[in-house]
């Protein structure tokens, strides 16, 4: 395992210039010919938040303290996951012209898409804290712990992106199946409702959803101002590491076959 990690870092270091150029290209491509440019990174989740607040406050937000912050936390994490994995899924196909001409580690394309999505996510986190202040939440040192679920989510998204990008090379139908899955995942992640409406046994089932686990961590730190238990930290890390390992194994096994299908 250690040898594999060392090799990954050596490859990344060797191809650092190319990696930086991929990140710049992906980021610039997203906002090319848009009037507001990077402002959409902030405006998009804010507009989504506004719509969700108008629609769901009347039904779910009456008894939920700091409902705006509650919604926003779920929305930005789900948006980050969606952007990182959707873009990661098509990363190999979108770079077919490069892959067929240059022998470079294929995972660099997934990583570049994740860095681009991470930049957008960090911009929305700044706005999230501003909304939390307006919502009457006091900023406190425990919020520095949000670095942990963010790191886990980065690793998790990379793992999922590697799995999806490999599947998309061989099965193009995965794009349509994944869009349906994302819609289902959004409804199962308790973004606009609270899980305490369900029986205790059903509430535990939500922990099988990694996105909900990361969303709950954010809400526990920011709204409840409590640090989750060590077991909860282990759960966050487990989902991230397991998905990254699965993605790494798939890439190692099919790495040389990608070029024949793209």
Steps between C-alpha positions, in 0.01 A plus 500: 500500500779739597685419179190576294447835674866593449471417128187713469672799655807453279282490189315810612826681573645401161190620316431802721521752214250303292275457802499875567416570137213250512357670809526844337340374181213325681430805714514746211292274276216494752454877493597566140270753332296559815427858603547443873782247487609369842207680662285207391687286752330705769178598326402148398482350853343821632222489240445132574487583871245774435273266304527224760436741786186636333371153413589303813497747792124481531500120516826406674658815642247613756646292783859481377739749665721696260324343204678723246839379619366144516395520136816673387728237659323219319483690174869594471624151584259336258594752230870434555451125480286533187745727319812303594359160407313609187807673361723218617283248318563661160862598570658216301266533203543877486876460487510216248718701261767540770480144634545344157814704430680531834567229756411666830320378813130499415393596853645849447192589296268397783713691753494817290122493483483452876731795565281720282189386690680549832579864418131562434408322822740707711354820353151390602623406849602865553147607406361223721675649805363844411146359488558318828588830665186662358305200630611578855776238526819597682828397343713295740839318497332159462413598143862434409402133527311544171837442338462131583172422317617721213817290466297179520260631237789589267638146524151352466424705188830400339423134563148528359629700204756232419233229512256696286760608243612139453141378465416779257781394267348153463129572559373835369156435650648569843450875441121463492486251784714726716274801445210297639719383788594861585135599518428207732808577710391859548167392643669243725755746642260695726585830337166671559348279772619368836552132573341525845166468322585132450516212753836444672567189294441690176724786612794260523445397139585856391855434617534258208495808277851658500372836375257522790785410738708795377201734500415404858858567608478855363164559671618355832802731509333818373145480635528275806854626572611152603781276379380159377616185677824314409284224350337756269844624393597141422184459291585809295851373436383147421272612216776716352776239520285210376380688191852623423638146525227364273564777246876440518462126446274556197745747347795269559319208339359676194751783456645364176160416352356853519683615188329231287147613592517877498 
